[in-house]
C-alpha cells in the first residue's frame, strides 16, 4: 500500500486531508512542523509528500530542507 506524508501547521486541515488520502488507498502519516516531517520521513519514506510551503519552523522548500534532513 502506498504511503503519504502530509505536512501542514493547520491540524484540522491536515486531519481532513488525511481522511481523503486514506480513502484513495494510502496509509498516512502527518506532521505539523518541518522537524516532525523529518522524523516521519526517517521512520518511513513516503511515496507521496504534500507539504505546506510556510511552516512555523521554516520554509519547506528552502534548500529542500525537509528532504535533506
ZAFILO-375858 format. One record per residue: x, y, z of N, C-alpha, C in turn; residue in one letter. Coordinates in pm, whole numbers, padded with zeros to 5 digits. Atoms other than C-alpha are relative to their C-alpha. Layout:
      npx      npy      npz     capx     capy     capz      cpx      cpy      cpz   type
        X        Y        Z        X        Y        Z        X        Y        Z      a
...
END
This chain:
      npx      npy      npz     capx     capy     capz      cpx      cpy      cpz   type
    00085   -00117    00000    00000    00000    00000    00090    00124    00000      x
   -00083   -00121    00002    00145    00343   -00089   -00019    00082    00128      x
    00002   -00080   -00122    00228    00581    00193    00016    00148   -00033      x
   -00007   -00145    00020    00170    00958    00206    00035    00069    00130      x
   -00031   -00087   -00113    00318    01216    00440   -00063    00136   -00028      x
    00070   -00128    00013    00101    01525    00492    00054    00095    00105      x
   -00063   -00095   -00091    00263    01833    00644   -00068    00135   -00013      x
    00064   -00131   -00003    00068    02145    00743   -00016    00041    00145      x
    00013   -00047   -00138    00057    02361    01056   -00145    00019    00043      x
    00142   -00005   -00032   -00325    02369    01040   -00046   -00143    00026      x
    00030    00138   -00036   -00409    02049    01229   -00134   -00046   -00055      x
    00131    00038    00053   -00775    02048    01126    00006   -00031   -00149      x
   -00015    00022    00143   -00681    02077    00760    00072   -00131   -00028      x
   -00080    00120    00028   -00418    01804    00774   -00076   -00127    00037      x
    00078    00118   -00038   -00651    01563    00955   -00112   -00028   -00101      x
    00101    00017    00104   -00928    01623    00700    00060   -00053   -00129      x
   -00069    00046    00120   -00685    01577    00414    00043   -00145    00017      x
   -00043    00139   -00026   -00555    01257    00576   -00115   -00096   -00026      x
    00116    00086    00025   -00906    01110    00566   -00022   -00020   -00149      x
    00021    00008    00145   -00941    01191    00196    00108   -00087   -00066      x
   -00110    00077    00059   -00599    01043    00115   -00013   -00148    00036      x
    00023    00140   -00039   -00678    00725    00313   -00107   -00065   -00088      x
    00106    00054    00087   -00995    00681    00107    00052   -00034   -00139      x
   -00061    00029    00131   -00772    00680   -00201    00097   -00119    00007      x
   -00079    00122   -00011   -00585    00376   -00066    00140    00017    00057      x
   -00131   -00025   -00059   -00283    00532    00107   -00003   -00026    00150      x
   -00022   -00016   -00143   -00150    00481    00454    00051    00143    00015      x
   -00030   -00143   -00016   -00092    00826    00601    00071    00025    00131      x
   -00056   -00059   -00121    00136    00995    00849   -00010    00151   -00017      x
    00016   -00144    00005    00104    01361    00941    00106    00067    00087      x
   -00092   -00082   -00078    00327    01636    01076   -00048    00144   -00009      x
    00039   -00142    00001    00270    01999    01170    00121    00093   -00003      x
   -00123   -00079    00009    00635    02115    01159    00100   -00072   -00090      x
   -00106    00065    00078    00943    02051    00948    00074   -00104    00083      x
   -00069    00097   -00086    01107    01878    01244   -00079   -00130    00008      x
    00083    00121   -00003    00815    01637    01272    00003   -00071   -00135      x
   -00004    00061    00134    00821    01582    00896    00128   -00080   -00019      x
   -00127    00073    00011    01189    01485    00911   -00005   -00130    00080      x
    00012    00121   -00081    01113    01239    01192   -00085   -00105   -00069      x
    00089    00093    00070    00829    01084    00996    00068   -00061   -00122      x
   -00070    00051    00118    01045    01056    00683    00109   -00099    00039      x
   -00102    00094   -00048    01315    00881    00887   -00065   -00134    00036      x
    00073    00122   -00037    01052    00631    01010   -00045   -00078   -00123      x
    00052    00064    00121    00901    00561    00669    00006    00097   -00116      x
   -00010   -00085    00118    00987    00706    00331   -00134    00003   -00072      x
    00131   -00008    00064    00667    00837    00172    00008   -00018   -00152      x
    00015    00006    00145    00552    00761   -00180   -00053    00133   -00052      x
    00055   -00132    00035    00373    01097   -00181    00022    00093    00118      x
   -00024   -00102   -00102    00455    01416    00009   -00080    00124   -00036      x
    00077   -00123    00018    00205    01701    00042    00040    00091    00114      x
   -00060   -00083   -00104    00364    01991    00226   -00035    00147   -00018      x
    00024   -00144   -00005    00269    02345    00323    00135    00069   -00022      x
   -00127   -00066    00029    00534    02584    00193    00052    00087    00113      x
   -00040   -00085   -00112    00536    02805    00504   -00044   -00067    00130      x
    00027    00067   -00127    00561    02625    00838    00063    00079    00114      x
   -00050   -00078   -00114    00630    02760    01189    00152   -00006    00016      x
   -00145    00013   -00019    00987    02629    01190    00080    00013   -00129      x
   -00076   -00029    00120    01083    02731    00837   -00078   -00020   -00129      x
    00058    00018    00132    01007    02736    00467    00035   -00140   -00050      x
   -00016    00141    00034    00957    02381    00346    00099   -00026   -00113      x
   -00084    00028    00116    01141    02412    00019    00131    00080   -00003      x
   -00125   -00077   -00005    01424    02644    00126    00117   -00099    00000      x
   -00111    00094    00011    01715    02438    00003   -00046   -00144    00014      x
    00058    00134   -00015    01486    02133    00004    00027   -00054    00140      x
   -00034    00035   -00137    01543    02131    00381   -00070   -00122    00055      x
    00071    00116   -00053    01274    01878    00460    00054   -00128   -00060      x
   -00051    00121    00064    01428    01636    00214    00144   -00029    00039      x
   -00140    00019   -00034    01789    01691    00312    00022   -00047    00143      x
   -00010    00041   -00140    01725    01631    00683    00109    00075    00068      x
END
